[in-house]
Amino acid sequence: MFGNRLIQDLGLDWFGILVGKKALHDASLPYPTTFAEIRDGFGNLEDEAKLTDALEHCTALLKREEDRSDKVESKAIILIGTTGIATGFITGFAGLLLDREKIPVTLVLIIAALLYIAVVISLMMTILLAMKVVAVREYRFTYPKAIDIFDLSRASLHYVKRERVISLFYSFVKNAQIVNRKATFLAGAQVWLRNSIVLLLVLTLLLALYTPFELFVPKTKVSVPTQQGPNVTLQPTLSPAVTLQSTHTPTVLSPTNTAQTTTITPTNTATITPVP
């Protein structure tokens, strides 16, 4: 009993919808639900004042279910919008989990990844159940038939009012069952949104507690290979060396009888020999 209650509180029974299992049953109503039973219930209503009051009351009941359906659908749309915001927020954790340098500890990374997957599944269940509420083709509301006005035109006013009361009350019963089914889907969506928020908070708390200890955890050094370019070898180039060789050409002095000033001008001839 406790296990079934826990499964129901966590919303795990809603997984039956994903495999095609019918998880919902129409709740029993405390009044007649078939057209024949309703006709028998109003068969003894002969007083004109009571019949008029019953007509107004049944009209108000039908209008109440319409308003309740609008409120349920509005809440479902709000849930879908909230889930979209939460989805954009949880997407930021994906980059953190893929960066191994930020979470080098394998155990913490595995726990964070499992929590991340659980949050994603919870958000998917929330959207699925909320979309069941606003699905247009899955529900068909019941109203009095428009053609009945022609069939009742030849009957007495008392008979017309009684038939109108029966038709309105039958429409109210069928619409109430539909709105109850929508409210059940909405309740399941709210449960899974709660699960998503709790799991997201646990994931955030895990990362927040891990951050102060990150400085004390030795980080794994990752060697990044460097791209090697073409090898360049520098070879010295010998420039032609220049050697200066001087040849001395002596000047021969011949004595003469005339005194004169002799100037000796040495001549240096430089020869340039290239050395390979």
C-alpha positions as CSV (number, residue, x, y, z in Angstrom):
1,M,0.0,0.0,0.0
2,F,2.8,2.4,0.9
3,G,4.7,1.5,-2.3
4,N,1.6,2.3,-4.5
5,R,1.1,5.5,-2.6
6,L,4.7,6.5,-3.2
7,I,4.5,5.6,-6.9
8,Q,1.4,7.7,-7.2
9,D,2.9,10.7,-5.3
10,L,6.0,10.6,-7.6
11,G,3.9,10.3,-10.7
12,L,5.5,7.1,-11.8
13,D,2.2,5.6,-12.7
14,W,1.9,8.0,-15.6
15,F,4.6,6.1,-17.5
16,G,1.7,3.8,-18.5
17,I,0.6,6.5,-20.9
18,L,3.8,6.2,-22.9
19,V,3.3,2.5,-23.6
20,G,-0.3,2.9,-24.6
21,K,-1.8,1.8,-21.3
22,K,-5.0,3.5,-20.3
23,A,-4.1,5.1,-17.0
24,L,-7.3,7.1,-16.4
25,H,-10.8,6.1,-15.6
26,D,-13.8,8.3,-15.4
27,A,-14.6,9.1,-11.8
28,S,-18.1,8.0,-10.7
29,L,-20.4,11.0,-10.3
30,P,-23.0,11.2,-7.5
31,Y,-25.9,11.7,-9.9
32,P,-27.4,9.9,-13.0
33,T,-25.2,9.8,-16.0
34,T,-27.2,8.2,-18.8
35,F,-29.9,9.9,-20.7
36,A,-32.6,7.4,-19.7
37,E,-31.7,7.8,-16.0
38,I,-31.9,11.6,-16.2
39,R,-35.3,11.4,-18.0
40,D,-36.6,9.2,-15.2
41,G,-35.3,11.6,-12.6
42,F,-37.1,14.6,-14.1
43,G,-40.2,12.7,-15.1
44,N,-42.1,13.7,-12.0
45,L,-41.3,17.4,-12.3
46,E,-44.7,18.9,-13.0
47,D,-44.7,22.2,-11.2
48,E,-44.1,25.1,-13.6
49,A,-42.1,27.2,-11.1
50,K,-39.9,24.3,-10.2
51,L,-39.4,23.5,-13.8
52,T,-38.3,27.0,-14.6
53,D,-35.9,27.0,-11.7
54,A,-34.4,23.7,-12.8
55,L,-34.0,25.1,-16.3
56,E,-32.0,28.0,-15.0
57,H,-30.0,25.8,-12.7
58,C,-29.0,23.3,-15.4
59,T,-28.0,26.2,-17.7
60,A,-25.7,27.6,-14.9
61,L,-24.2,24.1,-14.3
62,L,-23.3,23.8,-18.0
63,K,-21.8,27.3,-18.0
64,R,-19.8,26.4,-14.9
65,E,-18.1,23.4,-16.6
66,E,-17.2,25.6,-19.5
67,D,-15.5,28.1,-17.2
68,R,-13.7,25.3,-15.3
69,S,-12.4,23.9,-18.6
70,D,-11.1,27.3,-19.6
71,K,-9.3,27.6,-16.2
72,V,-7.7,24.1,-16.5
73,E,-6.5,24.8,-20.0
74,S,-5.0,28.2,-18.9
75,K,-3.1,26.5,-16.2
76,A,-1.8,23.9,-18.7
77,I,-0.6,26.6,-21.0
78,I,1.2,28.3,-18.1
79,L,2.9,24.9,-17.3
80,I,4.0,24.5,-20.9
81,G,5.5,28.0,-20.8
82,T,7.2,27.4,-17.5
83,T,8.6,24.1,-18.8
84,G,10.0,25.9,-21.8
85,I,11.9,28.4,-19.6
86,A,13.2,25.5,-17.4
87,T,14.3,23.7,-20.6
88,G,16.4,26.7,-21.6
89,F,17.9,26.8,-18.2
90,I,18.8,23.1,-18.0
91,T,20.4,23.3,-21.5
92,G,23.3,25.3,-19.9
93,F,24.3,22.3,-17.9
94,A,24.9,20.2,-21.0
95,G,28.1,22.2,-21.8
96,L,29.3,21.8,-18.2
97,L,28.9,18.1,-18.3
98,L,30.7,17.8,-21.6
99,D,33.7,19.8,-20.3
100,R,35.8,17.2,-18.4
101,E,38.2,19.8,-17.2
102,K,35.6,21.4,-15.1
103,I,34.4,18.2,-13.5
104,P,37.4,15.9,-13.4
105,V,36.1,13.6,-10.7
106,T,34.4,10.6,-12.4
107,L,31.9,9.9,-9.6
108,V,30.6,13.4,-9.5
109,L,30.3,13.5,-13.2
110,I,28.3,10.3,-13.3
111,I,25.9,11.5,-10.6
112,A,25.5,14.9,-12.3
113,A,24.8,13.1,-15.7
114,L,22.1,10.9,-14.1
115,L,20.4,13.9,-12.5
116,Y,20.6,15.7,-15.8
117,I,18.9,12.8,-17.6
118,A,16.2,12.6,-14.8
119,V,15.5,16.3,-15.2
120,V,15.1,16.0,-19.0
121,I,12.7,13.0,-18.6
122,S,10.7,15.0,-16.0
123,L,10.4,18.0,-18.3
124,M,9.3,15.7,-21.2
125,M,6.6,14.1,-19.0
126,T,5.4,17.6,-17.9
127,I,5.0,18.7,-21.5
128,L,3.4,15.5,-22.6
129,L,0.7,15.6,-19.8
130,A,0.1,19.4,-20.3
131,M,-0.4,18.9,-24.0
132,K,-3.0,16.2,-23.2
133,V,-5.0,18.9,-21.5
134,V,-5.1,21.3,-24.5
135,A,-5.5,18.6,-27.1
136,V,-8.4,19.7,-29.2
137,R,-9.2,16.4,-31.1
138,E,-9.3,14.2,-28.0
139,Y,-12.3,15.9,-26.4
140,R,-15.8,16.5,-27.7
141,F,-18.1,18.5,-25.5
142,T,-21.9,17.8,-25.4
143,Y,-24.6,20.5,-25.9
144,P,-28.3,20.4,-26.6
145,K,-29.0,19.7,-30.3
146,A,-30.0,22.7,-32.3
147,I,-32.5,20.7,-34.3
148,D,-34.5,19.9,-31.1
149,I,-36.1,23.4,-31.3
150,F,-37.9,22.3,-34.4
151,D,-39.0,19.0,-33.0
152,L,-40.3,20.7,-29.8
153,S,-42.1,23.5,-31.6
154,R,-45.3,21.6,-31.9
155,A,-45.2,20.4,-28.2
156,S,-46.5,22.2,-25.1
157,L,-44.4,24.7,-23.2
158,H,-44.2,22.5,-20.2
159,Y,-43.0,19.5,-22.2
160,V,-40.4,21.7,-24.0
161,K,-39.0,23.0,-20.7
162,R,-38.7,19.5,-19.3
163,E,-37.0,18.2,-22.4
164,R,-34.6,21.2,-22.3
165,V,-33.8,20.5,-18.6
166,I,-33.0,16.9,-19.4
167,S,-30.8,17.9,-22.4
168,L,-28.9,20.5,-20.4
169,F,-28.3,18.3,-17.4
170,Y,-27.1,15.4,-19.7
171,S,-24.7,17.9,-21.4
172,F,-23.5,19.0,-18.0
173,V,-22.7,15.4,-16.9
174,K,-20.8,14.6,-20.1
175,N,-18.8,17.8,-20.0
176,A,-18.0,17.3,-16.3
177,Q,-16.5,14.0,-17.1
178,I,-14.3,15.6,-19.8
179,V,-13.2,18.4,-17.5
180,N,-12.4,15.9,-14.8
181,R,-10.2,14.0,-17.2
182,K,-8.4,17.2,-18.2
183,A,-7.9,18.2,-14.5
184,T,-6.4,14.7,-13.9
185,F,-3.9,15.3,-16.7
186,L,-3.1,18.7,-15.3
187,A,-2.5,17.2,-11.9
188,G,0.0,14.8,-13.4
189,A,1.8,17.6,-15.3
190,Q,2.1,19.6,-12.0
191,V,3.6,16.5,-10.3
192,W,6.2,16.1,-12.9
193,L,7.0,19.8,-13.0
194,R,7.6,19.5,-9.2
195,N,9.8,16.5,-9.8
196,S,11.8,18.6,-12.4
197,I,12.3,21.5,-10.0
198,V,13.4,19.2,-7.2
199,L,15.9,17.3,-9.4
200,L,17.2,20.6,-10.8
201,L,17.8,21.9,-7.3
202,V,19.6,18.7,-6.3
203,L,21.8,19.0,-9.4
204,T,22.5,22.6,-8.6
205,L,23.3,21.8,-5.0
206,L,25.7,19.0,-6.1
207,L,27.6,21.4,-8.3
208,A,27.6,24.1,-5.7
209,L,29.0,21.7,-3.0
210,Y,31.6,20.4,-5.4
211,T,33.0,23.8,-6.4
212,P,34.8,24.6,-3.0
213,F,36.6,21.2,-3.1
214,E,37.6,21.7,-6.8
215,L,40.8,23.5,-5.7
216,F,41.9,20.5,-3.7
217,V,41.3,18.0,-6.4
218,P,44.4,17.4,-8.6
219,K,43.6,18.1,-12.2
220,T,44.6,15.7,-14.9
221,K,47.1,17.3,-17.3
222,V,46.2,16.8,-20.8
223,S,49.0,16.9,-23.3
224,V,48.1,18.8,-26.4
225,P,50.0,17.7,-29.4
226,T,51.6,20.5,-31.3
227,Q,51.5,20.6,-35.0
228,Q,55.0,20.4,-36.5
229,G,55.8,22.4,-39.5
230,P,58.5,21.6,-42.1
231,N,62.0,21.4,-40.8
232,V,64.2,24.2,-41.9
233,T,68.0,23.7,-41.9
234,L,70.2,26.7,-42.0
235,Q,73.4,26.1,-43.9
236,P,76.1,28.7,-43.9
237,T,76.9,30.2,-47.2
238,L,80.6,31.1,-47.8
239,S,81.0,34.4,-49.2
240,P,84.1,34.9,-51.3
241,A,86.9,36.0,-49.1
242,V,89.1,38.8,-50.2
243,T,92.9,38.6,-49.5
244,L,95.0,41.6,-50.0
245,Q,98.5,40.8,-51.1
246,S,100.9,43.7,-51.5
247,T,103.9,43.7,-53.9
248,H,106.6,46.1,-53.2
249,T,108.3,47.6,-56.1
250,P,111.7,49.1,-55.1
251,T,112.9,52.3,-56.6
252,V,116.6,52.3,-57.7
253,L,118.5,55.5,-57.1
254,S,121.3,56.5,-59.5
255,P,123.9,58.9,-58.2
256,T,124.4,62.0,-60.2
257,N,126.8,64.9,-59.8
258,T,124.0,67.4,-59.6
259,A,122.7,67.9,-56.1
260,Q,119.0,67.4,-56.2
261,T,116.3,66.4,-53.9
262,T,115.2,62.9,-54.4
263,T,111.8,61.7,-53.4
264,I,111.1,58.1,-52.9
265,T,107.6,57.1,-53.5
266,P,106.9,53.6,-52.7
267,T,104.3,52.0,-54.9
268,N,102.0,49.3,-53.4
269,T,100.1,47.3,-55.8
270,A,97.2,45.3,-54.3
271,T,96.2,42.1,-55.9
272,I,92.7,40.7,-55.2
273,T,92.6,37.0,-55.2
274,P,89.2,35.5,-54.7
275,V,89.1,32.4,-52.4
276,P,86.4,30.0,-53.1
